[in-house]
Amino acid sequence: MSTPIPAIRIGLGYDSHRLGNGGPLRIGAMEIPAEVHAIGHSDADVLLHAITDALLGSVAEPDIGRLFPDNAEENRDRDSSEFLYEAVRRVRHHGMEIVNLDCVILAERPKMAPHLDQMRETLAGLLDISVDRVGIKAKTGEGIGPIGGAAAIAARVVVLVYSTRES
């Protein structure tokens, strides 16, 4: 038995990847010049993975790992925007639309600040929403742990969606 979908819902997404030598770094559907790259089965776009999970969570759908397993050959080197498109499709199937998302990229290097405005525009285009609905911040690890030691990168995302169906 299912309950009616509330008028608004929140989704939370998180992802992390180890970093390896050799760039560029793919993040937010962009190639960022860097001496490192994220290690993963797909293109390892940590931000798109976190956004995808936030969207899927907002409508109680299975997470990215269950929909696109990292042991499936068809997902090897796959463009993470395909995962994102499927999450958006599922959100809309539930009669929901994206209000906004707020993202935090956690990386010691490279510096993300020069890329954040373009990243916001790119994400807005992928999600078919206006750029003023996409917030992105970048934080370093302050030398603490795998992120602070530049051995890993992570992203956290919260998304708000609303029902387009009449009550």
Residue frames relative to the residue before (quaternion, step in Angstrom):
aa qw qx qy qz dx dy dz
M 1.0000 0.0000 0.0000 0.0000 0.00 0.00 0.00
S 0.1660 -0.7928 0.5791 0.0928 3.58 -0.82 0.95
T 0.3778 -0.7038 0.5581 0.2247 3.52 -1.22 0.56
P 0.6046 -0.5506 0.4038 0.4102 3.59 -1.12 0.47
I 0.4911 -0.6494 0.4927 0.3071 3.56 -1.10 0.73
P 0.4532 -0.6793 0.4986 0.2909 3.61 -0.81 0.94
A 0.6606 -0.5343 0.3586 0.3868 3.57 -1.22 0.47
I 0.7869 0.0912 -0.0775 0.6054 3.61 1.12 -0.57
R 0.0485 -0.7794 0.6244 0.0157 3.54 -1.21 0.62
I 0.2798 -0.7447 0.5869 0.1510 3.55 -1.23 0.57
G 0.0969 -0.7719 0.6246 0.0676 3.55 -1.15 0.70
L 0.1860 -0.7703 0.6034 0.0884 3.54 -1.12 0.76
G 0.0280 -0.8086 0.5876 -0.0090 3.57 -0.88 0.94
Y 0.0140 -0.7753 0.6313 -0.0138 3.53 -1.18 0.69
D 0.1081 0.7690 -0.6286 0.0420 3.54 -1.15 0.64
S 0.0340 -0.7757 0.6293 0.0328 3.55 -1.25 0.47
H 0.0628 -0.7761 0.6267 0.0320 3.53 -1.25 0.56
R 0.4944 -0.6003 0.5329 0.3334 3.53 -1.23 0.54
L 0.3246 -0.7243 0.5719 0.2073 3.56 -1.24 0.49
G 0.1225 -0.7793 0.6117 0.0597 3.53 -1.12 0.78
N 0.6428 -0.5292 0.3868 0.3964 3.56 -1.26 0.30
G 0.7381 0.3896 -0.3138 0.4526 3.53 -1.18 0.67
G 0.1619 -0.8020 0.5716 0.0618 3.55 -0.74 1.04
P 0.5839 0.0437 -0.7354 -0.3410 1.47 -2.40 -0.49
L 0.5033 -0.6150 0.5152 0.3209 3.52 -1.38 0.10
R 0.2308 -0.7682 0.5825 0.1317 3.59 -0.74 1.05
I 0.2142 0.7616 -0.5835 0.1833 3.54 -0.64 1.15
G 0.8276 0.1083 -0.1203 0.5374 3.55 -0.86 0.99
A 0.6141 -0.5771 0.3146 0.4369 3.56 1.15 0.74
M 0.6202 0.4997 -0.3483 0.4943 3.57 1.21 0.55
E 0.3900 -0.6653 0.5810 0.2603 3.53 -1.25 0.54
I 0.1361 -0.7965 0.5881 0.0358 3.56 -0.48 1.25
P 0.4383 -0.6819 0.5046 0.2972 3.62 -0.73 0.95
A 0.2239 0.7606 -0.5724 0.2091 3.56 -0.73 1.08
E 0.4867 -0.6420 0.5091 0.3029 3.53 -1.31 0.33
V 0.7081 0.3829 -0.2323 0.5459 3.57 1.35 0.04
H 0.1359 -0.7435 0.6423 0.1268 3.51 -1.37 0.25
A 0.5011 -0.6265 0.4995 0.3269 3.56 -1.24 0.44
I 0.3273 -0.7439 0.5570 0.1711 3.54 -0.97 0.92
G 0.3017 0.7422 -0.5532 0.2283 3.56 -0.76 1.07
H 0.6483 -0.5273 0.3862 0.3906 3.54 -1.31 0.23
S 0.7112 0.3405 -0.2238 0.5729 3.59 1.00 -0.82
D 0.7495 -0.3278 0.2551 0.5155 3.61 -1.03 -0.67
A 0.3994 -0.7739 0.4193 0.2565 3.60 1.37 0.10
D 0.2827 0.7556 -0.5344 0.2521 3.59 1.03 0.78
V 0.3081 -0.8139 0.4692 0.1498 3.53 0.02 1.39
L 0.6666 0.5018 -0.3150 0.4524 3.61 0.98 -0.74
L 0.6700 0.4754 -0.3140 0.4759 3.60 0.87 -0.84
H 0.6194 0.5365 -0.3491 0.4546 3.60 1.05 -0.66
A 0.6728 0.4834 -0.3000 0.4729 3.59 0.93 -0.85
I 0.6370 0.5082 -0.3313 0.4755 3.62 0.99 -0.76
T 0.6306 0.5382 -0.3285 0.4524 3.57 0.96 -0.88
D 0.6859 0.4709 -0.2914 0.4721 3.60 0.85 -0.92
A 0.6237 0.5283 -0.3511 0.4568 3.62 1.00 -0.70
L 0.6608 0.4970 -0.3073 0.4710 3.59 0.93 -0.87
L 0.6659 0.4967 -0.3081 0.4637 3.58 0.86 -0.92
G 0.6602 0.5174 -0.3042 0.4516 3.58 0.97 -0.83
S 0.6135 0.5783 -0.3518 0.4068 3.58 1.05 -0.70
V 0.7694 0.2718 -0.1621 0.5548 3.60 1.15 -0.52
A 0.5048 -0.7067 0.3805 0.3177 3.58 1.28 0.55
E 0.3427 0.7104 -0.5249 0.3200 3.57 0.97 0.92
P 0.6474 -0.5018 0.3769 0.4324 3.63 -1.18 0.30
D 0.5344 -0.6479 0.4384 0.3199 3.58 -1.12 0.63
I 0.7444 -0.4334 0.2922 0.4155 3.53 -1.37 0.26
G 0.6508 0.5376 -0.3144 0.4343 3.59 1.02 -0.77
R 0.6820 0.4551 -0.2912 0.4929 3.58 1.08 -0.63
L 0.6877 0.4713 -0.2908 0.4695 3.60 1.04 -0.69
F 0.7973 0.1325 -0.0245 0.5883 3.56 1.05 -0.85
P 0.1114 -0.8557 0.5005 0.0698 3.61 0.53 1.15
D 0.4816 -0.6978 0.4591 0.2652 3.55 -1.06 0.81
N 0.6377 0.4791 -0.3520 0.4897 3.57 1.24 0.16
A 0.5374 0.6024 -0.4082 0.4263 3.60 1.30 0.17
E 0.4837 -0.7063 0.4409 0.2699 3.56 -0.67 1.11
E 0.6330 0.5486 -0.3449 0.4234 3.62 1.03 -0.67
N 0.6756 0.4748 -0.2972 0.4794 3.59 1.24 -0.26
R 0.4429 0.6904 -0.4626 0.3364 3.60 1.25 -0.05
D 0.8542 0.0044 -0.0710 0.5151 3.57 -0.82 1.13
R 0.3429 0.7671 -0.4800 0.2521 3.59 1.22 0.34
D 0.5082 -0.6360 0.4974 0.2996 3.55 -1.10 0.79
S 0.4237 -0.7464 0.4606 0.2264 3.57 -0.61 1.16
S 0.5198 0.6145 -0.4367 0.4020 3.61 1.16 -0.23
E 0.5786 0.5673 -0.3792 0.4467 3.61 1.15 -0.47
F 0.6235 0.5141 -0.3322 0.4863 3.60 1.06 -0.72
L 0.6511 0.5291 -0.3033 0.4518 3.55 0.97 -0.94
Y 0.6487 0.5223 -0.3205 0.4513 3.60 0.90 -0.89
E 0.6514 0.5031 -0.3187 0.4701 3.58 1.00 -0.79
A 0.6355 0.5155 -0.3369 0.4657 3.60 1.00 -0.73
V 0.6440 0.5045 -0.3209 0.4773 3.61 0.95 -0.83
R 0.6278 0.5331 -0.3356 0.4571 3.60 0.97 -0.82
R 0.6789 0.4886 -0.2909 0.4644 3.58 0.92 -0.88
V 0.6072 0.5350 -0.3497 0.4720 3.60 1.03 -0.73
R 0.6970 0.4658 -0.2720 0.4725 3.60 0.86 -0.95
H 0.5879 0.5689 -0.3637 0.4454 3.59 1.11 -0.64
H 0.6803 0.4627 -0.2668 0.5019 3.57 1.15 -0.67
G 0.5403 -0.6455 0.3943 0.3688 3.60 1.25 0.15
M 0.5467 0.6063 -0.3871 0.4286 3.55 1.21 0.52
E 0.1444 -0.7516 0.6355 0.1020 3.55 -1.30 0.48
I 0.5425 -0.6298 0.4545 0.3202 3.56 -1.19 0.56
V 0.2853 -0.7217 0.6072 0.1702 3.55 -0.93 0.97
N 0.7440 -0.2875 0.2156 0.5634 3.57 0.72 -1.08
L 0.1618 -0.7521 0.6205 0.1520 3.51 -1.35 0.14
D 0.1695 -0.7544 0.6285 0.0839 3.51 -1.19 0.68
C 0.0941 -0.8285 0.5512 -0.0290 3.54 -0.65 1.20
V 0.0901 -0.7479 0.6538 0.0717 3.53 -1.21 0.64
I 0.1731 -0.7481 0.6350 0.0848 3.55 -0.86 1.07
L 0.1519 -0.7842 0.5985 0.0612 3.57 -0.84 1.01
A 0.2897 0.7481 -0.5365 0.2621 3.55 -0.34 1.29
E 0.4128 -0.6936 0.5338 0.2522 3.55 -0.97 0.84
R 0.7766 -0.0859 0.0811 0.6188 3.54 1.06 -0.83
P 0.5633 -0.1676 -0.8086 -0.0269 1.59 -2.17 1.14
K 0.6365 -0.4927 0.4063 0.4325 3.56 -1.27 0.18
M 0.3203 -0.7845 0.5092 0.1504 3.57 -0.78 1.06
A 0.5012 0.7084 -0.4134 0.2758 3.61 1.09 -0.67
P 0.6848 0.4905 -0.3273 0.4282 3.67 0.80 -0.78
H 0.7269 0.4501 -0.2217 0.4689 3.59 1.22 -0.44
L 0.4977 0.7215 -0.4032 0.2630 3.58 1.22 -0.38
D 0.6558 0.5101 -0.3366 0.4432 3.63 0.90 -0.78
Q 0.6626 0.4811 -0.3022 0.4880 3.59 0.94 -0.85
M 0.6204 0.5450 -0.3351 0.4538 3.57 1.05 -0.77
R 0.6289 0.5284 -0.3292 0.4656 3.60 0.98 -0.84
E 0.6712 0.4935 -0.2992 0.4653 3.59 0.90 -0.90
T 0.6419 0.5226 -0.3194 0.4613 3.57 0.97 -0.84
L 0.6819 0.4827 -0.2888 0.4676 3.59 0.87 -0.94
A 0.6172 0.5375 -0.3493 0.4563 3.59 0.97 -0.80
G 0.6573 0.5086 -0.3071 0.4636 3.59 0.97 -0.83
L 0.6631 0.5045 -0.3070 0.4599 3.59 0.92 -0.87
L 0.7398 0.4129 -0.2118 0.4871 3.57 1.02 -0.85
D 0.3374 -0.7634 0.4754 0.2782 3.59 1.32 -0.19
I 0.5232 0.5606 -0.4531 0.4546 3.54 0.87 1.11
S 0.5895 -0.5709 0.4152 0.3926 3.59 -1.20 0.28
V 0.6286 -0.5899 0.3703 0.3462 3.54 -1.13 0.74
D 0.6239 0.5523 -0.3508 0.4273 3.61 1.11 -0.54
R 0.6251 0.5176 -0.3402 0.4749 3.60 1.29 0.04
V 0.6660 0.4711 -0.2808 0.5056 3.58 1.33 -0.03
G 0.0448 -0.7870 0.6154 -0.0025 3.56 -0.63 1.16
I 0.0260 0.7823 -0.6216 0.0315 3.56 -0.97 0.87
K 0.0345 -0.7583 0.6509 -0.0052 3.51 -1.04 0.94
A 0.1884 -0.7567 0.6098 0.1417 3.55 -1.24 0.41
K 0.0729 -0.7844 0.6159 -0.0002 3.53 -1.02 0.90
T 0.3535 -0.6926 0.5786 0.2461 3.54 -1.16 0.60
G 0.5334 -0.6222 0.4669 0.3322 3.54 -1.30 0.11
E 0.3918 -0.7503 0.4572 0.2729 3.58 1.30 0.14
G 0.6907 -0.5101 0.2719 0.4346 3.56 1.07 0.79
I 0.6009 0.5753 -0.3446 0.4351 3.59 1.29 0.09
G 0.8622 0.1243 -0.1014 0.4805 3.56 -1.01 0.88
P 0.7771 -0.3558 0.2431 0.4588 3.57 -1.30 -0.17
I 0.6474 0.4945 -0.3341 0.4740 3.60 1.01 -0.70
G 0.6884 0.4842 -0.2791 0.4623 3.58 0.85 -0.94
G 0.6870 0.4513 -0.2654 0.5039 3.56 1.19 -0.55
A 0.4508 -0.7219 0.4114 0.3262 3.58 1.35 0.19
A 0.4487 0.6743 -0.4626 0.3606 3.59 1.10 0.70
A 0.7930 0.1605 -0.0672 0.5838 3.59 1.26 -0.33
I 0.1937 -0.7269 0.6450 0.1345 3.50 -1.40 0.30
A 0.0391 -0.8012 0.5971 0.0040 3.59 -1.08 0.67
A 0.1158 -0.7650 0.6264 0.0947 3.54 -1.32 0.25
R 0.1203 -0.7477 0.6496 0.0668 3.51 -1.21 0.74
V 0.0245 -0.8059 0.5900 -0.0416 3.54 -0.96 0.92
V 0.0703 -0.7356 0.6700 0.0712 3.51 -1.17 0.71
V 0.0888 -0.7931 0.6024 0.0145 3.56 -1.00 0.90
L 0.1997 -0.7435 0.6278 0.1150 3.53 -1.17 0.71
V 0.0354 -0.7847 0.6189 -0.0026 3.56 -0.89 0.99
Y 0.1802 -0.7785 0.5923 0.1033 3.57 -1.18 0.54
S 0.5382 -0.6332 0.4646 0.3058 3.53 -1.26 0.58
T 0.2583 -0.7573 0.5821 0.1449 3.53 -0.98 0.90
R 0.5637 0.5918 -0.3784 0.4345 3.56 1.32 -0.02
E 0.4838 -0.6521 0.4971 0.3059 3.56 -1.06 0.72
S 0.5175 -0.6592 0.4579 0.2965 3.54 -1.06 0.81
